[in-house]
Amino acid sequence: MLILFAATSTLPVVTNSTFVLIPLKSFVEAKFRLAEVMGEEERIDLAKKMAQIVVEAATPLPVAIVCDDEEVAAWAHEKGAEVIWADKSGLNAAVETGVNALASQGVGKVIIAHGDLPKAIQLSHCADFDGITLVPDRHKDGTPVLTVPTNSNFEFSYGLGSYARHVSAAERSGLPWRSIIDVNLNHDVDEPEDLEGIDL
């Protein structure tokens, strides 16, 4: 049975656990910036393959997909992930909804991982720290992976230049924080040049 819920709905209660939260937009709408080098079906296939890689990299941790698209929700269910329905538009709102939904069910820590990390192998090490962990992209501009305790009231600020804003948010939180460079997690795919060295 497909589980679709807003932040007020219920997940199984999992006290003091760590979840991986993956925000995904419609596969049809994903990766428009690759349109000059890929057709629509190729972009859809790429988006699904990269999302699958990130889901697999979450093992052995449980996964929740936050989305507002029925096809993505069905795909997530097939992969064994929980589904959190994003009732507001935008990445920041979706992540906040997902973190709040997990927090309400007793989850203590969330690894937020983007769904376009084709080199991802493992994510669990991003939660082996009692505080906030930032993983910048290879340009030190974006934040493809971010780990937060659910009680941190962290201010999510995705978009261009998010890494610097997330560093500031971590400093304001009063919690210990770290930034780690991970070559398997810092390569996200947005522009055609990001496809170099990627074999999917």
Residue frames as a rotation matrix with the C-alpha (Angstrom) as fourth column:
MET 1
0.578 0.816 0.000 0.00
0.816 -0.578 0.000 0.00
0.000 0.000 -1.000 0.00
LEU 2
-0.242 -0.639 0.730 1.35
0.601 -0.690 -0.404 3.41
0.762 0.341 0.551 -0.95
ILE 3
0.172 0.234 -0.957 1.76
0.944 -0.318 0.091 5.74
-0.283 -0.919 -0.276 2.01
LEU 4
-0.318 -0.204 0.926 1.15
0.509 -0.861 -0.015 9.40
0.800 0.467 0.377 1.28
PHE 5
0.427 0.480 -0.766 1.04
0.903 -0.183 0.389 11.83
0.047 -0.858 -0.512 4.16
ALA 6
0.487 -0.244 0.838 1.60
-0.048 -0.966 -0.254 15.39
0.872 0.084 -0.482 5.19
ALA 7
-0.513 -0.813 0.276 3.66
-0.300 -0.132 -0.945 16.48
0.804 -0.568 -0.176 8.17
THR 8
-0.270 0.481 0.834 0.77
-0.963 -0.135 -0.234 15.75
-0.001 -0.866 0.500 10.52
SER 9
0.669 0.532 -0.518 0.26
-0.568 0.816 0.106 12.16
0.479 0.223 0.849 9.37
THR 10
0.581 -0.375 0.722 1.83
-0.631 0.353 0.691 9.17
-0.514 -0.857 -0.031 11.03
LEU 11
0.086 -0.651 -0.754 4.87
-0.633 0.549 -0.546 7.10
0.770 0.524 -0.365 10.31
PRO 12
0.600 -0.008 -0.800 5.88
0.484 0.799 0.356 4.10
0.636 -0.601 0.484 12.39
VAL 13
0.900 -0.272 0.340 7.36
-0.432 -0.656 0.619 5.41
0.055 -0.704 -0.708 15.64
VAL 14
0.565 -0.798 -0.210 11.15
0.611 0.575 -0.544 5.02
0.555 0.179 0.812 15.57
THR 15
0.994 -0.102 -0.045 12.74
-0.034 -0.669 0.743 6.59
-0.106 -0.737 -0.668 18.64
ASN 16
0.430 -0.899 -0.085 16.35
-0.416 -0.281 0.865 7.85
-0.801 -0.337 -0.494 18.48
SER 17
0.337 -0.294 0.894 16.89
0.710 0.703 -0.036 6.60
-0.618 0.647 0.446 14.95
THR 18
-0.444 -0.485 -0.753 18.54
-0.270 -0.729 0.629 8.13
-0.854 0.483 0.192 11.90
PHE 19
0.518 0.626 0.583 16.71
0.495 0.336 -0.801 8.46
-0.698 0.704 -0.136 8.59
VAL 20
-0.811 -0.581 0.068 17.94
0.371 -0.422 0.827 9.45
-0.451 0.696 0.558 5.14
LEU 21
0.306 0.904 -0.300 15.58
0.313 -0.393 -0.865 12.01
-0.899 0.171 -0.403 3.60
ILE 22
-0.755 -0.516 0.404 15.72
0.516 -0.088 0.852 12.42
-0.405 0.852 0.333 -0.18
PRO 23
0.052 0.776 -0.629 13.72
-0.155 -0.616 -0.773 15.27
-0.987 0.138 0.088 -1.74
LEU 24
-0.753 -0.258 0.605 12.65
0.500 0.374 0.781 14.42
-0.427 0.891 -0.153 -5.28
LYS 25
-0.296 0.663 -0.688 10.76
-0.645 -0.670 -0.368 16.47
-0.705 0.334 0.626 -7.83
SER 26
0.746 0.648 0.154 8.78
-0.266 0.503 -0.822 15.02
-0.610 0.572 0.548 -10.70
PHE 27
-0.075 -0.793 0.604 11.02
0.463 0.509 0.726 12.89
-0.883 0.334 0.329 -12.91
VAL 28
0.384 0.291 0.876 9.49
0.923 -0.159 -0.352 14.63
0.037 0.944 -0.329 -15.94
GLU 29
0.967 0.053 0.248 10.47
0.052 -0.999 0.010 18.05
0.249 0.003 -0.969 -14.58
ALA 30
0.647 -0.759 -0.065 13.91
0.167 0.059 0.984 17.02
-0.744 -0.648 0.165 -13.35
LYS 31
-0.202 -0.963 0.177 17.12
0.441 0.072 0.895 18.15
-0.875 0.259 0.410 -15.02
PHE 32
0.825 0.544 0.153 15.72
0.412 -0.394 -0.822 20.64
-0.387 0.741 -0.549 -17.52
ARG 33
0.554 -0.671 -0.492 19.18
-0.616 -0.728 0.301 22.20
-0.560 0.136 -0.817 -17.76
LEU 34
-0.454 -0.701 0.549 20.34
-0.114 0.658 0.745 19.03
-0.883 0.276 -0.379 -19.51
ALA 35
0.524 0.820 0.228 17.79
0.132 0.186 -0.974 19.47
-0.841 0.541 -0.011 -22.31
GLU 36
0.541 -0.350 -0.765 20.43
-0.796 -0.507 -0.331 20.72
-0.272 0.787 -0.553 -24.75
VAL 37
-0.512 -0.800 -0.312 22.24
-0.851 0.521 0.059 17.36
0.115 0.296 -0.948 -24.58
MET 38
-0.962 0.217 0.166 19.45
0.160 0.939 -0.304 14.94
-0.222 -0.266 -0.938 -23.61
GLY 39
-0.485 0.875 0.013 15.90
-0.172 -0.110 0.979 14.24
0.858 0.472 0.204 -24.70
GLU 40
0.071 0.613 0.787 13.05
-0.916 -0.272 0.295 14.00
0.395 -0.742 0.542 -22.20
GLU 41
0.899 0.297 -0.322 13.11
-0.189 0.926 0.326 10.20
0.395 -0.232 0.889 -21.88
GLU 42
0.094 -0.947 -0.307 16.87
0.455 0.315 -0.833 10.24
0.886 -0.062 0.460 -21.35
ARG 43
-0.510 -0.257 0.821 16.52
-0.471 -0.716 -0.516 12.85
0.720 -0.649 0.244 -18.61
ILE 44
0.508 0.760 0.405 13.78
-0.806 0.255 0.534 10.86
0.303 -0.598 0.742 -16.89
ASP 45
0.784 -0.261 -0.563 15.91
0.227 0.965 -0.131 7.72
0.578 -0.025 0.816 -17.04
LEU 46
-0.286 -0.945 0.158 18.94
0.232 -0.229 -0.945 9.59
0.930 -0.234 0.285 -15.67
ALA 47
-0.220 0.270 0.937 16.92
-0.800 -0.600 -0.015 11.08
0.558 -0.753 0.348 -12.81
LYS 48
0.818 0.572 0.049 15.59
-0.513 0.691 0.510 7.66
0.258 -0.442 0.859 -11.82
LYS 49
0.512 -0.696 -0.503 19.02
0.430 0.715 -0.551 6.01
0.743 0.066 0.666 -12.02
MET 50
-0.473 -0.727 0.498 20.66
-0.077 -0.529 -0.845 8.68
0.878 -0.438 0.194 -9.86
ALA 51
0.113 0.601 0.791 17.85
-0.920 -0.237 0.311 8.55
0.374 -0.764 0.526 -7.30
GLN 52
0.895 0.188 -0.405 18.25
-0.104 0.970 0.221 4.75
0.434 -0.155 0.887 -7.16
ILE 53
0.005 -0.979 -0.202 21.98
0.380 0.189 -0.906 5.15
0.925 -0.072 0.373 -6.49
VAL 54
-0.506 -0.173 0.845 21.27
-0.562 -0.678 -0.475 7.50
0.655 -0.715 0.246 -3.57
VAL 55
0.580 0.755 0.306 18.65
-0.764 0.374 0.526 5.17
0.283 -0.538 0.794 -2.12
GLU 56
0.743 -0.352 -0.569 21.14
0.283 0.936 -0.209 2.29
0.607 -0.006 0.795 -2.28
ALA 57
-0.298 -0.917 0.264 23.85
0.140 -0.316 -0.939 4.45
0.944 -0.243 0.223 -0.69
ALA 58
0.067 0.421 0.904 21.56
-0.823 -0.489 0.289 4.94
0.564 -0.764 0.314 2.31
THR 59
0.719 0.216 -0.661 21.84
0.037 0.937 0.346 1.27
0.694 -0.273 0.666 3.31
PRO 60
-0.705 0.550 -0.448 21.52
0.580 0.810 0.082 0.19
0.408 -0.202 -0.890 6.12
LEU 61
-0.873 0.357 -0.332 19.57
0.010 -0.668 -0.744 3.30
-0.487 -0.653 0.580 7.16
PRO 62
-0.043 0.928 0.369 15.85
0.848 0.229 -0.478 3.70
-0.529 0.292 -0.797 6.45
VAL 63
-0.937 -0.277 0.215 14.86
0.349 -0.687 0.638 6.09
-0.029 0.672 0.740 3.68
ALA 64
0.126 0.959 -0.256 12.03
0.600 -0.279 -0.750 8.60
-0.790 -0.059 -0.610 3.31
ILE 65
-0.695 -0.220 0.684 11.28
0.703 -0.407 0.583 10.35
0.150 0.886 0.438 0.03
VAL 66
-0.160 0.653 -0.741 9.64
0.344 -0.666 -0.661 13.76
-0.925 -0.361 -0.118 0.23
CYS 67
-0.938 -0.108 0.330 7.81
0.342 -0.125 0.931 14.66
-0.059 0.986 0.154 -2.95
ASP 68
-0.337 0.877 -0.342 4.65
-0.358 -0.455 -0.815 16.14
-0.871 -0.152 0.467 -4.46
ASP 69
-0.261 0.141 -0.955 4.34
-0.958 0.084 0.274 13.84
0.119 0.986 0.114 -7.47
GLU 70
0.623 0.634 0.458 2.30
-0.690 0.721 -0.061 10.63
-0.369 -0.278 0.887 -7.70
GLU 71
0.807 -0.364 -0.466 4.78
-0.130 0.660 -0.740 8.88
0.576 0.658 0.485 -10.03
VAL 72
-0.246 -0.933 0.261 7.71
-0.507 -0.105 -0.856 9.66
0.826 -0.343 -0.447 -7.73
ALA 73
-0.082 0.299 0.951 5.70
-0.983 0.133 -0.127 8.47
-0.165 -0.945 0.283 -4.73
ALA 74
0.900 0.437 0.003 4.91
-0.424 0.875 -0.233 5.18
-0.104 0.208 0.973 -6.47
TRP 75
0.431 -0.838 -0.336 8.57
-0.135 0.308 -0.942 4.76
0.892 0.451 0.019 -7.45
ALA 76
-0.364 -0.576 0.732 9.67
-0.787 -0.230 -0.573 5.41
0.498 -0.785 -0.369 -3.86
HIS 77
0.377 0.603 0.703 7.19
-0.861 0.508 0.025 2.87
-0.342 -0.614 0.711 -2.54
GLU 78
0.920 -0.067 -0.387 8.56
-0.173 0.815 -0.552 0.26
0.352 0.575 0.738 -4.97
LYS 79
0.019 -0.999 -0.035 12.04
-0.171 0.031 -0.985 0.93
0.985 0.025 -0.170 -3.57
GLY 80
0.111 0.096 -0.989 10.85
0.798 0.584 0.147 0.30
0.592 -0.806 -0.011 -0.02
ALA 81
-0.882 -0.451 0.137 11.07
0.313 -0.778 -0.544 3.93
0.352 -0.437 0.827 1.09
GLU 82
-0.150 0.796 -0.586 8.60
0.780 -0.269 -0.566 5.81
-0.608 -0.542 -0.581 3.24
VAL 83
-0.406 0.095 0.909 6.81
0.722 -0.577 0.382 8.63
0.560 0.811 0.166 1.38
ILE 84
-0.322 0.279 -0.904 6.26
0.630 -0.650 -0.425 12.07
-0.706 -0.707 0.033 2.83
TRP 85
0.212 0.501 0.839 3.94
0.955 -0.289 -0.069 14.27
0.207 0.816 -0.540 0.83
ALA 86
-0.800 -0.518 -0.303 5.25
0.552 -0.833 -0.034 17.82
-0.235 -0.194 0.952 0.37
ASP 87
0.182 0.982 0.050 2.25
0.958 -0.165 -0.232 20.11
-0.220 0.090 -0.971 0.76
LYS 88
0.702 -0.045 -0.711 4.21
-0.082 -0.996 -0.018 23.28
-0.707 0.071 -0.703 -0.11
SER 89
0.901 -0.358 0.244 6.27
0.319 0.167 -0.933 24.05
0.294 0.918 0.265 -3.20
GLY 90
0.519 -0.795 0.314 10.02
-0.663 -0.607 -0.438 24.55
0.539 0.019 -0.842 -3.18
LEU 91
0.066 -0.616 -0.785 12.98
0.157 0.783 -0.602 22.52
0.985 -0.083 0.148 -1.98
ASN 92
-0.816 -0.422 0.395 13.38
-0.276 -0.316 -0.908 24.29
0.507 -0.850 0.142 1.37
ALA 93
-0.103 0.874 0.475 9.71
-0.994 -0.104 -0.023 23.79
0.030 -0.475 0.880 2.26
ALA 94
0.587 0.308 -0.749 9.84
-0.423 0.905 0.040 20.15
0.690 0.294 0.661 1.17
VAL 95
-0.332 -0.798 -0.503 12.91
0.170 0.474 -0.864 19.42
0.928 -0.372 -0.022 3.31
GLU 96
-0.774 0.093 0.626 11.39
-0.591 -0.458 -0.663 21.20
0.225 -0.884 0.410 6.30
THR 97
0.312 0.950 0.003 8.18
-0.924 0.302 0.235 19.19
0.222 -0.075 0.972 5.88
GLY 98
0.427 -0.204 -0.881 10.16
-0.104 0.957 -0.272 15.96
0.898 0.207 0.387 5.70
VAL 99
-0.670 -0.739 -0.077 12.32
0.044 0.065 -0.997 16.69
0.741 -0.671 -0.011 8.73
ASN 100
-0.539 0.534 0.651 9.29
-0.837 -0.422 -0.347 17.76
0.090 -0.732 0.675 10.79
ALA 101
0.517 0.760 -0.393 7.37
-0.722 0.634 0.276 14.62
0.459 0.141 0.877 9.83
LEU 102
0.132 -0.560 -0.818 10.27
0.201 0.823 -0.531 12.40
0.971 -0.094 0.221 10.87
ALA 103
-0.808 -0.440 0.392 10.86
-0.234 -0.370 -0.899 14.37
0.541 -0.818 0.196 14.08
SER 104
-0.113 0.867 0.485 7.22
-0.969 -0.203 0.139 13.94
0.219 -0.454 0.863 15.05
GLN 105
0.788 0.383 -0.482 7.73
-0.343 0.923 0.171 10.17
0.511 0.031 0.859 14.96
GLY 106
0.896 -0.392 0.211 10.77
-0.111 0.261 0.959 10.15
-0.431 -0.882 0.190 17.21
VAL 107
0.592 -0.739 0.322 13.57
0.715 0.297 -0.632 10.26
0.371 0.605 0.705 14.62
GLY 108
0.610 -0.393 -0.688 16.58
0.490 -0.496 0.717 11.94
-0.623 -0.774 -0.110 16.21
LYS 109
-0.267 -0.793 -0.548 18.76
-0.209 -0.507 0.836 12.70
-0.941 0.338 -0.031 13.21
VAL 110
0.769 0.545 0.334 18.18
0.250 0.224 -0.942 13.17
-0.589 0.808 0.036 9.49
ILE 111
-0.534 -0.845 0.030 20.64
0.264 -0.133 0.955 12.95
-0.803 0.518 0.294 6.60
ILE 112
0.630 0.702 -0.332 19.23
-0.084 -0.364 -0.928 15.08
-0.772 0.613 -0.171 3.78
ALA 113
-0.499 -0.807 0.317 20.72
0.193 0.253 0.948 13.85
-0.845 0.534 0.030 0.51
HIS 114
-0.037 0.445 -0.895 19.94
-0.840 -0.499 -0.213 15.20
-0.542 0.743 0.392 -2.93
GLY 115
0.531 0.399 0.748 18.74
-0.045 0.894 -0.445 12.65
-0.846 0.202 0.493 -5.45
ASP 116
0.979 -0.182 -0.086 21.29
-0.097 -0.051 -0.994 13.50
0.177 0.982 -0.067 -8.14
LEU 117
0.287 -0.910 0.299 24.53
-0.871 -0.119 0.476 12.08
-0.398 -0.397 -0.827 -6.72
PRO 118
0.788 0.162 -0.594 25.68
-0.513 0.706 -0.488 9.50
0.340 0.689 0.640 -9.29
LYS 119
-0.129 -0.919 -0.371 28.89
-0.294 0.393 -0.871 8.64
0.947 -0.003 -0.322 -7.40
ALA 120
0.120 0.231 0.966 27.25
-0.979 -0.134 0.154 8.08
0.165 -0.964 0.210 -4.01
ILE 121
-0.370 -0.306 -0.877 28.36
-0.166 0.951 -0.262 4.89
0.914 0.048 -0.402 -2.27
GLN 122
-0.254 0.220 -0.942 27.60
0.891 0.431 -0.140 5.43
0.376 -0.875 -0.306 1.41
LEU 123
0.052 0.362 0.931 25.74
-0.044 -0.930 0.364 8.01
0.998 -0.060 -0.033 3.50
SER 124
0.718 0.400 -0.569 25.74
0.474 0.318 0.821 6.59
0.509 -0.860 0.038 7.03
HIS 125
-0.185 -0.877 -0.444 29.12
0.973 -0.099 -0.210 8.12
0.140 -0.471 0.871 7.93
CYS 126
-0.515 0.056 0.855 27.52
0.154 -0.976 0.156 11.56
0.843 0.212 0.494 7.58
ALA 127
0.527 0.774 0.351 25.63
-0.306 -0.212 0.928 10.84
0.793 -0.597 0.125 10.82
ASP 128
0.413 -0.425 -0.805 28.53
0.749 0.662 0.035 9.64
0.518 -0.617 0.592 12.98
PHE 129
-0.769 -0.587 0.255 28.84
0.395 -0.749 -0.532 13.03
0.503 -0.309 0.807 14.66
ASP 130
-0.115 0.746 -0.656 26.83
0.976 -0.037 -0.213 14.60
-0.183 -0.665 -0.724 17.48
GLY 131
-0.289 0.047 -0.956 25.90
0.046 -0.997 -0.062 17.76
-0.956 -0.062 0.286 15.68
ILE 132
0.770 0.550 -0.324 25.47
-0.214 -0.256 -0.943 19.16
-0.601 0.795 -0.079 12.18
THR 133
-0.262 -0.838 0.480 27.40
0.386 0.365 0.847 17.81
-0.885 0.407 0.228 9.19
LEU 134
0.623 0.358 -0.695 27.72
-0.447 -0.566 -0.692 19.71
-0.642 0.742 -0.193 5.92
VAL 135
-0.125 -0.634 0.763 28.99
0.612 0.556 0.562 18.12
-0.781 0.538 0.319 2.71
PRO 136
0.131 0.154 -0.979 29.63
-0.476 -0.857 -0.198 20.83
-0.869 0.492 -0.039 0.09
ASP 137
0.943 0.112 0.314 29.60
0.226 0.479 -0.849 20.14
-0.245 0.871 0.426 -3.61
ARG 138
0.246 -0.942 0.228 32.89
0.948 0.283 0.145 20.17
-0.201 0.181 0.963 -5.48
HIS 139
-0.079 -0.220 0.972 32.53
0.520 -0.841 -0.148 23.89
0.850 0.494 0.181 -6.17
LYS 140
-0.701 -0.079 -0.709 31.82
0.709 -0.185 -0.680 24.63
-0.077 -0.980 0.186 -2.48
ASP 141
-0.839 0.509 0.191 28.61
-0.395 -0.812 0.429 26.33
0.374 0.285 0.883 -3.59
GLY 142
0.171 0.971 -0.169 25.79
-0.608 0.239 0.757 23.86
0.776 -0.026 0.631 -2.97
THR 143
-0.494 -0.223 0.840 25.04
-0.841 0.370 -0.396 21.42
-0.222 -0.902 -0.370 -0.13
PRO 144
-0.237 0.423 -0.875 24.22
-0.622 0.626 0.471 18.01
0.747 0.655 0.115 -1.63
VAL 145
0.075 0.257 -0.963 24.30
0.561 0.788 0.254 16.30
0.824 -0.560 -0.085 1.78
LEU 146
-0.430 -0.101 0.897 23.37
-0.558 -0.751 -0.352 17.84
0.710 -0.652 0.267 5.13
THR 147
-0.218 0.320 -0.922 22.86
0.607 0.785 0.129 16.06
0.765 -0.531 -0.365 8.45
VAL 148
-0.473 0.129 0.872 20.89
-0.542 -0.822 -0.172 17.69
0.694 -0.554 0.459 11.25
PRO 149
-0.901 0.351 -0.256 19.51
0.413 0.514 -0.752 16.64
-0.132 -0.783 -0.608 14.63
THR 150
-0.296 0.863 0.410 15.75
0.709 -0.089 0.700 17.03
0.640 0.498 -0.585 14.31
ASN 151
0.558 0.505 -0.658 15.60
0.825 -0.423 0.374 19.27
-0.090 -0.752 -0.653 17.40
SER 152
-0.415 -0.890 -0.191 18.10
0.846 -0.454 0.279 21.78
-0.335 -0.046 0.941 16.01
ASN 153
0.586 0.696 -0.416 15.60
0.409 -0.697 -0.589 24.19
-0.700 0.176 -0.693 14.36
PHE 154
-0.503 -0.858 0.099 18.09
0.456 -0.166 0.874 24.42
-0.734 0.485 0.475 11.51
GLU 155
0.355 0.597 -0.720 17.21
-0.298 -0.657 -0.692 26.98
-0.886 0.460 -0.055 8.82
PHE 156
-0.026 -0.315 0.949 17.36
0.737 0.635 0.232 25.32
-0.675 0.706 0.216 5.41
SER 157
0.425 0.075 -0.902 18.47
-0.324 -0.918 -0.229 27.59
-0.845 0.390 -0.366 2.60
TYR 158
-0.067 -0.421 0.905 19.00
0.651 0.669 0.359 25.57
-0.757 0.613 0.229 -0.57
GLY 159
0.953 0.271 0.139 19.75
0.273 -0.555 -0.786 27.19
-0.136 0.787 -0.602 -3.92
LEU 160
0.405 -0.841 0.358 22.78
0.390 -0.195 -0.900 28.94
0.827 0.504 0.249 -5.35
GLY 161
-0.314 -0.659 0.684 25.31
-0.385 -0.570 -0.726 29.65
0.868 -0.491 -0.074 -2.62
SER 162
0.692 0.722 -0.030 23.58
-0.265 0.292 0.919 27.38
0.672 -0.628 0.393 -0.12
TYR 163
0.251 -0.635 -0.731 26.80
0.716 0.630 -0.301 26.06
0.651 -0.448 0.612 1.41
ALA 164
-0.747 -0.558 0.362 27.85
0.217 -0.718 -0.661 29.45
0.629 -0.415 0.658 2.81
ARG 165
-0.129 0.785 0.606 24.34
-0.722 -0.493 0.486 30.07
0.680 -0.375 0.630 4.14
HIS 166
0.724 0.402 -0.560 24.23
0.000 0.813 0.582 26.63
0.689 -0.422 0.589 5.73
VAL 167
-0.284 -0.872 -0.399 27.59
0.675 0.114 -0.729 27.26
0.681 -0.476 0.556 7.40
SER 168
-0.734 0.067 0.675 26.12
-0.349 -0.891 -0.290 30.43
0.582 -0.448 0.678 8.89
ALA 169
0.349 0.934 0.074 22.99
-0.635 0.178 0.752 28.54
0.689 -0.310 0.655 9.98
ALA 170
0.423 -0.279 -0.862 25.15
0.499 0.866 -0.035 25.87
0.756 -0.415 0.505 11.64
GLU 171
-0.686 -0.726 0.046 27.10
0.407 -0.436 -0.802 28.54
0.603 -0.532 0.595 13.52
ARG 172
-0.466 0.590 0.659 23.86
-0.670 -0.722 0.172 30.18
0.578 -0.362 0.732 14.68
SER 173
0.341 0.699 -0.628 22.46
-0.151 0.700 0.698 26.88
0.928 -0.143 0.345 15.90
GLY 174
0.295 -0.317 0.901 24.84
-0.948 -0.218 0.233 26.71
0.123 -0.923 -0.365 18.83
LEU 175
0.907 0.034 0.420 25.49
-0.111 0.981 0.160 23.04
-0.407 -0.192 0.893 18.07
PRO 176
-0.203 -0.975 0.086 28.85
-0.210 0.129 0.969 21.53
-0.956 0.178 -0.231 17.12
TRP 177
0.874 0.477 -0.092 29.21
-0.185 0.153 -0.971 21.28
-0.449 0.865 0.222 13.37
ARG 178
-0.231 -0.945 0.230 31.65
0.031 0.229 0.973 20.04
-0.972 0.232 -0.024 10.79
SER 179
0.636 0.288 -0.716 32.19
-0.704 -0.164 -0.691 20.19
-0.317 0.943 0.099 7.05
ILE 180
-0.008 -0.639 0.769 33.53
-0.018 0.769 0.639 17.11
-1.000 -0.009 -0.018 5.31
ILE 181
-0.058 -0.113 -0.992 34.81
-0.973 -0.216 0.082 16.70
-0.224 0.970 -0.097 1.77
ASP 182
-0.107 0.109 0.988 33.58
-0.015 0.994 -0.111 13.48
-0.994 -0.026 -0.105 0.19
VAL 183
-0.729 -0.288 -0.620 34.39
-0.565 -0.258 0.784 12.95
-0.386 0.922 0.025 -3.47
ASN 184
-0.885 0.457 0.084 31.61
0.447 0.787 0.426 10.38
0.129 0.415 -0.901 -3.75
LEU 185
-0.011 0.928 -0.372 28.99
0.947 -0.110 -0.301 12.82
-0.321 -0.356 -0.878 -2.47
ASN 186
-0.149 -0.098 -0.984 30.15
0.163 -0.984 0.073 16.17
-0.975 -0.150 0.163 -3.81
HIS 187
-0.976 -0.188 -0.111 29.39
-0.086 -0.136 0.987 15.52
-0.200 0.973 0.117 -7.48
ASP 188
-0.055 0.995 0.087 25.79
0.243 0.098 -0.965 16.50
-0.969 -0.032 -0.247 -8.22
VAL 189
-0.708 -0.134 0.693 24.41
0.685 0.106 0.721 16.82
-0.170 0.985 0.017 -11.73
ASP 190
0.122 0.730 -0.672 22.85
0.307 -0.672 -0.674 20.09
-0.944 -0.124 -0.306 -12.84
GLU 191
0.394 -0.106 -0.913 24.63
-0.721 -0.652 -0.235 21.22
-0.570 0.751 -0.333 -16.00
PRO 192
0.936 -0.020 -0.351 25.80
-0.256 0.645 -0.720 19.27
0.241 0.764 0.598 -19.10
GLU 193
0.068 -0.997 -0.037 29.43
-0.609 -0.012 -0.793 19.52
0.790 0.077 -0.608 -17.95
ASP 194
-0.059 -0.030 0.998 28.48
-0.963 0.263 -0.049 17.66
-0.261 -0.964 -0.044 -14.77
LEU 195
0.886 0.457 0.075 27.94
-0.411 0.852 -0.325 14.56
-0.212 0.257 0.943 -16.89
GLU 196
0.302 -0.862 -0.406 31.67
-0.631 0.139 -0.764 14.25
0.715 0.487 -0.502 -17.60
GLY 197
-0.723 -0.689 0.060 33.08
-0.541 0.510 -0.669 11.12
0.430 -0.516 -0.741 -15.99
ILE 198
-0.288 0.717 0.635 29.61
-0.701 0.294 -0.650 9.75
-0.653 -0.632 0.418 -15.22
ASP 199
-0.783 0.028 -0.621 28.72
-0.464 0.639 0.614 6.35
0.414 0.769 -0.487 -16.67
LEU 200
-0.497 0.696 0.518 25.13
-0.490 0.267 -0.830 5.35
-0.716 -0.666 0.209 -15.97
